[in-house]
Protein backbone atom coordinates (compact mmCIF):
# COMPACT_ATOMS: atom_id res chain seq x y z
CA UNK A 1 0.00 0.00 0.00
CA UNK A 2 1.43 3.34 -1.01
CA UNK A 3 0.60 6.55 0.69
CA UNK A 4 -0.43 8.79 -2.15
CA UNK A 5 0.70 12.33 -2.58
CA UNK A 6 -2.45 14.32 -2.12
CA UNK A 7 -1.51 17.07 -4.51
CA UNK A 8 -0.81 14.97 -7.59
CA UNK A 9 -3.12 11.99 -7.22
CA UNK A 10 -6.56 12.29 -8.76
CA UNK A 11 -9.33 12.57 -6.18
CA UNK A 12 -10.97 9.36 -7.30
CA UNK A 13 -9.32 6.76 -9.45
CA UNK A 14 -11.15 3.66 -10.60
CA UNK A 15 -8.77 0.97 -11.82
CA UNK A 16 -10.04 -1.89 -13.95
CA UNK A 17 -13.00 -2.90 -11.75
CA UNK A 18 -15.13 -5.94 -12.46
CA UNK A 19 -18.44 -6.55 -10.76
CA UNK A 20 -20.94 -9.37 -10.83
CA UNK A 21 -24.63 -9.24 -10.10
CA UNK A 22 -25.40 -12.83 -9.26
CA UNK A 23 -23.88 -14.66 -12.19
CA UNK A 24 -24.07 -11.81 -14.67
CA UNK A 25 -20.88 -9.90 -15.23
CA UNK A 26 -21.92 -6.23 -15.08
CA UNK A 27 -18.67 -4.26 -15.20
CA UNK A 28 -15.87 -5.66 -17.37
CA UNK A 29 -12.90 -3.61 -16.26
CA UNK A 30 -13.95 0.02 -15.86
CA UNK A 31 -11.23 2.61 -15.38
CA UNK A 32 -11.73 6.32 -14.92
CA UNK A 33 -10.47 9.30 -12.95
CA UNK A 34 -11.96 12.39 -11.41
CA UNK A 35 -9.67 15.24 -10.43
CA UNK A 36 -10.16 17.63 -7.52
CA UNK A 37 -13.03 20.00 -8.19
CA UNK A 38 -13.60 18.52 -11.61
CA UNK A 39 -17.02 17.80 -13.13
CA UNK A 40 -16.88 14.57 -15.10
CA UNK A 41 -19.76 13.21 -17.13
CA UNK A 42 -20.43 9.52 -17.53
CA UNK A 43 -22.65 8.80 -20.51
CA UNK A 44 -24.05 5.65 -22.04
CA UNK A 45 -27.27 3.87 -22.83
CA UNK A 46 -29.42 2.25 -20.15
CA UNK A 47 -27.91 -0.78 -18.51
CA UNK A 48 -24.28 -0.26 -19.60
CA UNK A 49 -23.07 -0.06 -15.99
CA UNK A 50 -23.01 3.66 -15.20
CA UNK A 51 -25.00 3.35 -11.97
CA UNK A 52 -23.06 0.24 -11.02
CA UNK A 53 -19.82 2.19 -11.40
CA UNK A 54 -21.09 4.80 -8.93
CA UNK A 55 -22.24 2.07 -6.54
CA UNK A 56 -18.82 0.42 -6.76
CA UNK A 57 -17.12 3.71 -5.84
CA UNK A 58 -19.54 4.11 -2.91
CA UNK A 59 -18.85 0.56 -1.70
CA UNK A 60 -22.47 -0.50 -2.21
CA UNK A 61 -21.42 -3.00 -4.89
CA UNK A 62 -18.14 -4.78 -4.19
CA UNK A 63 -15.83 -5.21 -7.17
CA UNK A 64 -14.49 -8.74 -7.46
CA UNK A 65 -11.40 -7.41 -9.17
CA UNK A 66 -9.75 -4.02 -9.54
CA UNK A 67 -9.35 -1.13 -7.16
CA UNK A 68 -10.92 2.20 -6.28
CA UNK A 69 -8.52 4.85 -4.93
CA UNK A 70 -9.52 7.99 -3.07
CA UNK A 71 -6.77 10.62 -2.80
CA UNK A 72 -4.34 7.86 -3.70
CA UNK A 73 -5.54 5.48 -0.96
CA UNK A 74 -7.23 2.22 -1.82
CA UNK A 75 -10.81 2.32 -0.49
CA UNK A 76 -12.23 -0.75 -2.19
CA UNK A 77 -12.67 -2.64 1.07
CA UNK A 78 -13.86 0.18 3.33
CA UNK A 79 -17.48 0.05 4.48
CA UNK A 80 -19.84 2.55 2.83
CA UNK A 81 -20.33 4.68 5.94
CA UNK A 82 -16.58 5.25 6.20
CA UNK A 83 -16.48 6.40 2.57
CA UNK A 84 -19.24 8.90 3.28
CA UNK A 85 -17.23 10.28 6.19
CA UNK A 86 -14.11 10.48 3.99
CA UNK A 87 -15.99 12.88 1.73
CA UNK A 88 -17.91 10.95 -0.91
CA UNK A 89 -21.51 12.11 -1.28
CA UNK A 90 -24.00 9.89 -3.08
CA UNK A 91 -27.21 11.00 -4.77
CA UNK A 92 -28.80 7.80 -6.08
CA UNK A 93 -30.93 7.49 -9.17
CA UNK A 94 -34.16 6.80 -7.26
CA UNK A 95 -33.27 9.57 -4.73
CA UNK A 96 -33.88 7.28 -1.78
CA UNK A 97 -35.24 9.93 0.54
CA UNK A 98 -35.97 8.65 4.04
CA UNK A 99 -39.70 8.93 3.44
CA UNK A 100 -40.88 8.91 7.06
CA UNK A 101 -38.22 11.34 8.27
CA UNK A 102 -38.87 15.06 8.00
CA UNK A 103 -36.85 17.17 5.57
CA UNK A 104 -34.81 18.44 8.51
CA UNK A 105 -34.20 14.92 9.82
CA UNK A 106 -33.15 13.79 6.35
CA UNK A 107 -30.55 16.55 6.35
CA UNK A 108 -29.45 15.69 9.87
CA UNK A 109 -28.54 12.14 8.83
CA UNK A 110 -25.51 13.71 7.17
CA UNK A 111 -25.10 16.71 9.43
CA UNK A 112 -24.84 15.09 12.85
CA UNK A 113 -21.25 13.97 12.61
CA UNK A 114 -18.39 14.20 15.03
CA UNK A 115 -16.30 17.30 14.53
CA UNK A 116 -19.02 19.56 13.15
CA UNK A 117 -19.62 22.53 15.42
CA UNK A 118 -23.12 23.90 15.93
CA UNK A 119 -22.11 27.08 14.17
CA UNK A 120 -20.92 25.10 11.16
CA UNK A 121 -24.14 23.05 11.13
CA UNK A 122 -26.18 26.22 11.06
CA UNK A 123 -24.04 27.60 8.26
CA UNK A 124 -24.45 24.45 6.16
CA UNK A 125 -28.20 24.40 6.70
CA UNK A 126 -28.52 28.07 5.80
CA UNK A 127 -26.54 27.44 2.66
CA UNK A 128 -28.81 24.66 1.37
CA UNK A 129 -31.94 26.52 2.43
CA UNK A 130 -30.58 29.43 0.44
CA UNK A 131 -30.12 27.26 -2.66
CA UNK A 132 -33.37 25.36 -2.15
CA UNK A 133 -35.83 27.71 -0.40
CA UNK A 134 -38.60 25.14 -0.84
CA UNK A 135 -36.77 22.80 1.56
CA UNK A 136 -36.76 25.50 4.23
CA UNK A 137 -40.50 25.90 3.79
CA UNK A 138 -41.03 22.17 4.16
CA UNK A 139 -38.43 21.43 6.79
CA UNK A 140 -40.94 19.78 9.14
CA UNK A 141 -42.75 17.83 6.46
CA UNK A 142 -42.11 14.11 5.91
CA UNK A 143 -39.73 13.48 3.01
CA UNK A 144 -42.19 11.12 1.36
CA UNK A 145 -44.73 13.93 0.90
CA UNK A 146 -42.44 16.01 -1.34
CA UNK A 147 -42.83 16.14 -5.12
CA UNK A 148 -40.29 14.39 -7.35
CA UNK A 149 -38.34 17.57 -8.01
CA UNK A 150 -38.33 18.53 -4.34
CA UNK A 151 -37.12 15.05 -3.42
CA UNK A 152 -34.28 15.44 -5.91
CA UNK A 153 -33.30 18.74 -4.29
CA UNK A 154 -33.47 17.11 -0.87
CA UNK A 155 -31.28 14.23 -2.07
CA UNK A 156 -28.64 16.70 -3.30
CA UNK A 157 -28.94 18.89 -0.20
CA UNK A 158 -28.61 15.82 2.00
CA UNK A 159 -25.39 14.79 0.26
CA UNK A 160 -24.08 18.37 0.66
CA UNK A 161 -24.46 18.00 4.44
CA UNK A 162 -21.44 15.68 4.36
CA UNK A 163 -19.30 18.52 2.93
CA UNK A 164 -18.15 16.03 0.32
CA UNK A 165 -15.04 16.36 -1.81
CA UNK A 166 -16.90 14.54 -4.55
CA UNK A 167 -20.59 14.01 -5.23
CA UNK A 168 -21.73 11.00 -7.23
CA UNK A 169 -24.85 12.24 -9.03
CA UNK A 170 -26.94 9.53 -10.62
CA UNK A 171 -29.39 10.87 -13.23
CA UNK A 172 -30.43 13.93 -11.23
CA UNK A 173 -32.72 15.28 -13.95
CA UNK A 174 -34.55 12.05 -14.69
CA UNK A 175 -38.31 12.58 -14.86
CA UNK A 176 -38.15 16.27 -13.90
CA UNK A 177 -39.94 19.21 -15.52
CA UNK A 178 -37.75 21.49 -17.66
CA UNK A 179 -37.80 24.22 -15.01
CA UNK A 180 -36.46 21.76 -12.42
CA UNK A 181 -33.86 20.50 -14.88
CA UNK A 182 -32.39 23.97 -15.28
CA UNK A 183 -32.39 24.40 -11.51
CA UNK A 184 -30.43 21.17 -11.10
CA UNK A 185 -28.08 22.38 -13.84
CA UNK A 186 -27.43 25.57 -11.82
CA UNK A 187 -26.80 23.58 -8.66
CA UNK A 188 -24.15 21.54 -10.47
CA UNK A 189 -22.39 24.81 -11.33
CA UNK A 190 -22.69 26.08 -7.77
CA UNK A 191 -21.21 22.87 -6.35
CA UNK A 192 -18.43 23.10 -8.92
CA UNK A 193 -17.63 26.68 -7.93
CA UNK A 194 -17.49 25.65 -4.31
CA UNK A 195 -14.75 23.24 -5.25
CA UNK A 196 -16.58 19.92 -5.05
CA UNK A 197 -15.84 17.35 -7.73
CA UNK A 198 -18.82 15.74 -9.42
CA UNK A 199 -19.16 12.46 -11.23
CA UNK A 200 -22.35 12.95 -13.20
CA UNK A 201 -24.28 10.07 -14.71
CA UNK A 202 -26.92 11.37 -17.12
CA UNK A 203 -29.13 10.52 -20.06
CA UNK A 204 -29.42 14.20 -20.91
CA UNK A 205 -26.47 14.54 -23.31
CA UNK A 206 -26.59 18.33 -23.98
CA UNK A 207 -26.75 19.09 -20.25
CA UNK A 208 -23.87 16.74 -19.50
CA UNK A 209 -21.63 18.14 -22.27
CA UNK A 210 -22.34 21.65 -21.00
CA UNK A 211 -21.84 20.99 -17.30
CA UNK A 212 -18.79 18.71 -17.48
CA UNK A 213 -15.13 19.23 -18.25
CA UNK A 214 -14.46 15.66 -19.34
CA UNK A 215 -16.69 12.89 -20.60
CA UNK A 216 -16.46 9.13 -20.42
CA UNK A 217 -18.77 7.07 -22.61
CA UNK A 218 -19.58 3.53 -21.51
CA UNK A 219 -20.89 0.57 -23.42
CA UNK A 220 -21.52 -2.98 -22.18
CA UNK A 221 -19.66 -2.59 -18.91
CA UNK A 222 -16.53 -0.84 -20.20
CA UNK A 223 -15.45 2.71 -20.97
CA UNK A 224 -15.34 3.02 -24.78
CA UNK A 225 -14.53 6.65 -25.23
CA UNK A 226 -12.93 9.46 -23.28
CA UNK A 227 -12.86 13.10 -24.37
CA UNK A 228 -12.70 16.71 -23.23
CA UNK A 229 -16.29 17.89 -23.05
CA UNK A 230 -15.74 21.09 -25.00
CA UNK A 231 -14.46 19.04 -27.97
CA UNK A 232 -17.66 16.99 -28.17
CA UNK A 233 -20.88 18.01 -29.90
CA UNK A 234 -24.25 16.36 -29.54
CA UNK A 235 -24.10 15.69 -33.29
CA UNK A 236 -20.70 13.93 -33.20
CA UNK A 237 -20.44 10.47 -34.68
CA UNK A 238 -19.12 9.02 -31.43
CA UNK A 239 -22.13 10.30 -29.51
CA UNK A 240 -24.39 8.90 -32.17
CA UNK A 241 -22.61 5.56 -32.11
CA UNK A 242 -22.82 4.96 -28.36
CA UNK A 243 -25.87 6.97 -27.36
CA UNK A 244 -28.05 7.37 -30.44
CA UNK A 245 -31.18 5.38 -30.80
CA UNK B 1 -74.75 -21.66 25.11
CA UNK B 2 -78.18 -20.18 25.26
CA UNK B 3 -77.49 -18.10 28.35
CA UNK B 4 -78.38 -14.48 27.64
CA UNK B 5 -75.54 -12.00 28.05
CA UNK B 6 -77.33 -10.05 30.80
CA UNK B 7 -77.64 -13.12 32.90
CA UNK B 8 -73.99 -13.93 32.30
CA UNK B 9 -72.93 -10.44 33.42
CA UNK B 10 -75.23 -10.48 36.41
CA UNK B 11 -73.42 -13.54 37.67
CA UNK B 12 -70.21 -11.45 37.86
CA UNK B 13 -70.10 -8.78 40.56
CA UNK B 14 -69.24 -5.33 39.23
CA UNK B 15 -66.26 -5.03 41.63
CA UNK B 16 -64.73 -8.15 40.21
CA UNK B 17 -65.04 -6.76 36.72
CA UNK B 18 -63.15 -3.64 37.82
CA UNK B 19 -60.47 -5.67 39.57
CA UNK B 20 -59.98 -7.70 36.45
CA UNK B 21 -59.71 -4.49 34.43
CA UNK B 22 -56.87 -3.30 36.66
CA UNK B 23 -55.25 -6.74 36.46
CA UNK B 24 -55.59 -6.76 32.70
CA UNK B 25 -53.97 -3.36 32.30
CA UNK B 26 -51.10 -4.32 34.64
CA UNK B 27 -50.39 -7.57 32.78
CA UNK B 28 -50.84 -5.73 29.51
CA UNK B 29 -48.21 -3.14 30.41
CA UNK B 30 -45.66 -5.80 31.41
CA UNK B 31 -46.44 -7.64 28.21
CA UNK B 32 -46.00 -4.36 26.34
CA UNK B 33 -42.53 -3.96 27.81
CA UNK B 34 -41.49 -7.47 26.71
CA UNK B 35 -43.14 -7.05 23.32
CA UNK B 36 -41.73 -3.60 22.57
CA UNK B 37 -38.18 -4.96 22.77
CA UNK B 38 -39.19 -7.75 20.44
CA UNK B 39 -40.97 -5.49 17.98
CA UNK B 40 -38.12 -2.96 18.07
CA UNK B 41 -35.66 -5.66 17.07
CA UNK B 42 -37.98 -6.96 14.38
CA UNK B 43 -39.04 -3.59 13.01
CA UNK B 44 -35.55 -2.21 12.74
CA UNK B 45 -33.39 -5.24 12.11
CA UNK B 46 -35.81 -7.68 10.45
CA UNK B 47 -34.68 -10.22 13.00
CA UNK B 48 -37.24 -12.42 14.73
CA UNK B 49 -35.53 -12.86 18.06
CA UNK B 50 -36.37 -16.26 19.48
CA UNK B 51 -33.90 -15.69 22.32
CA UNK B 52 -35.93 -12.79 23.70
CA UNK B 53 -37.53 -14.91 26.44
CA UNK B 54 -34.13 -16.14 27.57
CA UNK B 55 -32.83 -12.58 27.82
CA UNK B 56 -35.91 -11.85 29.96
CA UNK B 57 -35.11 -14.90 32.14
CA UNK B 58 -31.38 -14.14 32.44
CA UNK B 59 -32.27 -10.55 33.35
CA UNK B 60 -34.38 -11.90 36.20
CA UNK B 61 -31.49 -14.10 37.38
CA UNK B 62 -29.01 -11.22 37.28
CA UNK B 63 -31.63 -9.36 39.31
CA UNK B 64 -31.77 -12.21 41.85
CA UNK B 65 -27.99 -12.25 42.24
CA UNK B 66 -27.61 -8.48 42.47
CA UNK B 67 -30.47 -8.24 44.93
CA UNK B 68 -28.82 -10.87 47.11
CA UNK B 69 -25.51 -8.95 46.98
CA UNK B 70 -26.77 -5.40 47.42
CA UNK B 71 -30.18 -5.78 49.00
CA UNK B 72 -31.53 -3.04 46.77
CA UNK B 73 -34.19 -3.88 44.21
CA UNK B 74 -33.63 -0.76 42.09
CA UNK B 75 -29.89 -1.36 41.87
CA UNK B 76 -30.72 -4.93 40.80
CA UNK B 77 -33.05 -3.59 38.10
CA UNK B 78 -30.42 -1.26 36.67
CA UNK B 79 -27.56 -3.79 36.88
CA UNK B 80 -29.66 -6.50 35.21
CA UNK B 81 -30.73 -4.14 32.41
CA UNK B 82 -27.17 -3.03 31.68
CA UNK B 83 -25.65 -6.52 31.97
CA UNK B 84 -28.15 -8.06 29.60
CA UNK B 85 -27.88 -5.11 27.21
CA UNK B 86 -24.13 -5.83 27.05
CA UNK B 87 -24.81 -9.53 26.55
CA UNK B 88 -27.24 -8.58 23.77
CA UNK B 89 -24.55 -6.48 22.09
CA UNK B 90 -22.11 -9.40 22.33
CA UNK B 91 -24.68 -11.82 20.88
CA UNK B 92 -25.37 -9.42 18.04
CA UNK B 93 -21.73 -8.87 17.12
CA UNK B 94 -20.79 -12.56 17.27
CA UNK B 95 -23.91 -14.22 15.91
CA UNK B 96 -26.21 -11.87 14.02
CA UNK B 97 -23.83 -9.39 12.40
CA UNK B 98 -22.14 -12.10 10.31
CA UNK B 99 -25.59 -13.09 9.00
CA UNK B 100 -26.43 -9.56 7.81
CA UNK B 101 -28.01 -9.66 4.37
CA UNK B 102 -28.62 -13.42 4.44
CA UNK B 103 -31.92 -15.26 4.34
CA UNK B 104 -34.08 -14.30 7.38
CA UNK B 105 -34.40 -18.00 8.14
CA UNK B 106 -30.73 -18.08 9.18
CA UNK B 107 -31.35 -15.44 11.86
CA UNK B 108 -34.34 -17.39 13.15
CA UNK B 109 -32.21 -20.50 13.49
CA UNK B 110 -29.38 -18.54 15.08
CA UNK B 111 -31.57 -16.88 17.72
CA UNK B 112 -33.34 -20.18 18.39
CA UNK B 113 -29.92 -21.78 18.96
CA UNK B 114 -28.96 -18.97 21.33
CA UNK B 115 -32.19 -19.45 23.26
CA UNK B 116 -31.41 -23.16 23.79
CA UNK B 117 -27.87 -22.38 24.91
CA UNK B 118 -28.98 -19.67 27.35
CA UNK B 119 -31.81 -21.74 28.78
CA UNK B 120 -29.61 -24.74 29.44
CA UNK B 121 -26.86 -22.53 30.80
CA UNK B 122 -29.35 -21.16 33.32
CA UNK B 123 -30.50 -24.66 34.25
CA UNK B 124 -26.91 -25.77 34.76
CA UNK B 125 -25.86 -22.65 36.63
CA UNK B 126 -28.90 -22.02 38.83
CA UNK B 127 -30.62 -25.40 38.98
CA UNK B 128 -34.29 -26.20 38.47
CA UNK B 129 -35.63 -24.70 41.73
CA UNK B 130 -37.34 -21.35 41.24
CA UNK B 131 -35.77 -18.33 42.96
CA UNK B 132 -37.72 -15.48 44.40
CA UNK B 133 -37.19 -11.77 43.94
CA UNK B 134 -38.50 -9.81 46.92
CA UNK B 135 -40.59 -6.87 45.79
CA UNK B 136 -39.19 -3.49 46.84
CA UNK B 137 -42.27 -2.66 48.92
CA UNK B 138 -45.09 -4.80 50.15
CA UNK B 139 -47.82 -2.21 50.75
CA UNK B 140 -51.40 -2.81 49.73
CA UNK B 141 -54.35 -0.63 49.06
CA UNK B 142 -57.96 -1.69 49.25
CA UNK B 143 -59.70 -2.27 45.98
CA UNK B 144 -63.24 -3.12 47.08
CA UNK B 145 -62.89 -6.26 49.17
CA UNK B 146 -59.36 -7.01 47.89
CA UNK B 147 -55.95 -5.98 49.21
CA UNK B 148 -54.32 -4.92 45.98
CA UNK B 149 -50.51 -4.71 46.06
CA UNK B 150 -49.10 -1.29 45.17
CA UNK B 151 -46.18 -3.01 43.51
CA UNK B 152 -48.38 -4.24 40.65
CA UNK B 153 -49.42 -0.70 39.82
CA UNK B 154 -45.82 0.47 40.06
CA UNK B 155 -44.75 -2.16 37.51
CA UNK B 156 -47.39 -0.93 35.10
CA UNK B 157 -46.29 2.68 35.53
CA UNK B 158 -42.60 1.82 35.22
CA UNK B 159 -43.26 -0.18 32.06
CA UNK B 160 -45.11 2.78 30.63
CA UNK B 161 -42.23 5.07 31.61
CA UNK B 162 -39.60 2.83 30.00
CA UNK B 163 -41.62 2.54 26.79
CA UNK B 164 -42.17 6.30 26.83
CA UNK B 165 -38.44 6.87 27.20
CA UNK B 166 -37.78 4.55 24.26
CA UNK B 167 -40.26 6.50 22.15
CA UNK B 168 -38.64 9.82 23.05
CA UNK B 169 -35.21 8.35 22.29
CA UNK B 170 -36.37 7.24 18.84
CA UNK B 171 -38.26 10.44 18.10
CA UNK B 172 -35.69 13.01 19.13
CA UNK B 173 -31.94 13.20 19.03
CA UNK B 174 -29.32 12.06 16.59
CA UNK B 175 -29.33 8.38 17.49
CA UNK B 176 -33.08 8.20 17.07
CA UNK B 177 -32.73 9.68 13.59
CA UNK B 178 -29.95 7.21 12.80
CA UNK B 179 -32.08 4.28 13.93
CA UNK B 180 -35.14 5.40 11.98
CA UNK B 181 -33.08 6.13 8.86
CA UNK B 182 -31.54 2.65 9.16
CA UNK B 183 -35.01 1.12 9.39
CA UNK B 184 -36.19 2.87 6.26
CA UNK B 185 -33.21 2.40 3.95
CA UNK B 186 -30.16 0.62 5.24
CA UNK B 187 -27.98 1.23 2.18
CA UNK B 188 -28.79 4.93 1.95
CA UNK B 189 -28.23 5.31 5.69
CA UNK B 190 -24.72 3.96 5.19
CA UNK B 191 -24.18 6.26 2.24
CA UNK B 192 -24.98 9.15 4.60
CA UNK B 193 -22.19 8.01 6.92
CA UNK B 194 -24.37 6.30 9.51
CA UNK B 195 -22.47 3.32 10.97
CA UNK B 196 -25.29 0.87 10.32
CA UNK B 197 -23.66 -2.27 11.85
CA UNK B 198 -23.13 -0.39 15.14
CA UNK B 199 -26.65 1.03 15.03
CA UNK B 200 -28.03 -2.50 14.69
CA UNK B 201 -25.92 -3.69 17.62
CA UNK B 202 -27.19 -0.85 19.79
CA UNK B 203 -30.80 -1.60 18.83
CA UNK B 204 -30.37 -5.26 19.75
CA UNK B 205 -28.77 -4.23 23.05
CA UNK B 206 -31.68 -1.89 23.84
CA UNK B 207 -34.19 -4.66 23.07
CA UNK B 208 -32.23 -7.09 25.27
CA UNK B 209 -32.03 -4.55 28.10
CA UNK B 210 -35.78 -4.00 27.94
CA UNK B 211 -36.36 -7.76 28.15
CA UNK B 212 -34.10 -7.93 31.22
CA UNK B 213 -35.88 -5.01 32.88
CA UNK B 214 -39.24 -6.71 32.43
CA UNK B 215 -37.76 -9.95 33.82
CA UNK B 216 -36.69 -8.22 37.04
CA UNK B 217 -39.90 -6.22 37.36
CA UNK B 218 -42.00 -9.30 36.90
CA UNK B 219 -39.80 -11.63 38.98
CA UNK B 220 -41.60 -10.92 42.30
CA UNK B 221 -44.92 -12.02 40.81
CA UNK B 222 -43.96 -15.34 39.24
CA UNK B 223 -40.68 -16.62 40.63
CA UNK B 224 -37.53 -16.96 38.58
CA UNK B 225 -36.63 -20.18 36.81
CA UNK B 226 -34.91 -21.21 33.63
CA UNK B 227 -38.14 -21.70 31.67
CA UNK B 228 -39.94 -18.52 32.75
CA UNK B 229 -39.16 -16.85 29.42
CA UNK B 230 -41.19 -19.29 27.35
CA UNK B 231 -44.62 -18.23 28.53
CA UNK B 232 -44.03 -14.54 28.24
CA UNK B 233 -42.29 -14.60 24.96
CA UNK B 234 -45.02 -16.73 23.44
CA UNK B 235 -47.52 -14.08 24.49
CA UNK B 236 -45.20 -11.33 23.33
CA UNK B 237 -45.07 -12.95 19.90
CA UNK B 238 -48.88 -13.02 19.80
CA UNK B 239 -48.93 -9.36 20.71
CA UNK B 240 -46.34 -8.46 18.10
CA UNK B 241 -48.29 -10.24 15.37
CA UNK B 242 -51.66 -8.89 16.48
CA UNK B 243 -50.26 -5.37 16.82
CA UNK B 244 -48.51 -5.50 13.46
CA UNK B 245 -44.90 -6.67 13.17
CA UNK B 246 -42.52 -3.85 13.97
CA UNK B 247 -45.25 -1.40 14.97
CA UNK B 248 -44.46 -0.10 18.46
CA UNK B 249 -47.78 1.64 19.08
CA UNK B 250 -49.67 -1.36 17.74
CA UNK B 251 -47.78 -3.70 20.07
CA UNK B 252 -48.67 -1.62 23.11
CA UNK B 253 -52.33 -1.46 22.14
CA UNK B 254 -52.35 -5.20 21.44
CA UNK B 255 -50.66 -5.93 24.80
CA UNK B 256 -53.36 -4.12 26.73
CA UNK B 257 -56.02 -5.71 24.55
CA UNK B 258 -54.68 -9.23 25.19
CA UNK B 259 -54.09 -8.48 28.88
CA UNK B 260 -57.66 -7.28 29.36
CA UNK B 261 -59.12 -10.10 27.32
CA UNK B 262 -57.34 -12.79 29.29
CA UNK B 263 -58.26 -11.29 32.61
CA UNK B 264 -61.93 -10.94 31.62
CA UNK B 265 -61.89 -14.48 30.26
CA UNK B 266 -60.59 -15.75 33.58
CA UNK B 267 -63.81 -14.55 35.19
CA UNK B 268 -65.45 -17.55 33.57
CA UNK B 269 -62.67 -20.01 32.94
CA UNK B 270 -59.35 -20.76 34.64
CA UNK B 271 -56.42 -18.43 33.79
CA UNK B 272 -54.70 -21.31 31.98
CA UNK B 273 -57.74 -21.70 29.74
CA UNK B 274 -57.93 -17.94 29.27
CA UNK B 275 -54.73 -18.15 27.23
CA UNK B 276 -56.73 -20.00 24.59
CA UNK B 277 -58.53 -16.72 23.85
CA UNK B 278 -55.21 -15.09 22.95
CA UNK B 279 -54.49 -17.82 20.46
CA UNK B 280 -57.94 -17.51 18.95
CA UNK B 281 -57.28 -13.79 18.46
CA UNK B 282 -53.89 -14.62 16.94
CA UNK B 283 -55.38 -17.07 14.46
CA UNK B 284 -58.23 -14.73 13.52
CA UNK B 285 -55.74 -11.90 13.04
CA UNK B 286 -53.54 -14.02 10.82
CA UNK B 287 -56.57 -15.11 8.80
CA UNK B 288 -58.29 -11.77 8.34
CA UNK B 289 -55.76 -9.02 9.02
CA UNK B 290 -52.31 -10.51 8.53
CA UNK B 291 -50.66 -7.08 8.80
CA UNK B 292 -52.01 -6.67 12.34
CA UNK B 293 -55.13 -5.25 13.95
CA UNK B 294 -53.68 -1.78 14.27
CA UNK B 295 -52.24 -1.35 10.80
CA UNK B 296 -54.52 -0.53 7.90
CA UNK B 297 -54.51 -3.55 5.62
CA UNK B 298 -52.60 -2.51 2.49
CA UNK B 299 -54.71 -2.74 -0.63
Interface residues (C-beta under 8 A of the other chain):
Chain A: X58 X60 X79 X80 X81 X84 X85 X90 X92 X96 X98 X99 X100 X101 X105 X108 X109 X110 X112 X113 X158 X161 X162
Chain B: X174 X177 X178 X180 X181 X184 X185 X187 X188 X189 X190 X191 X192 X193 X194 X195 X196 X197
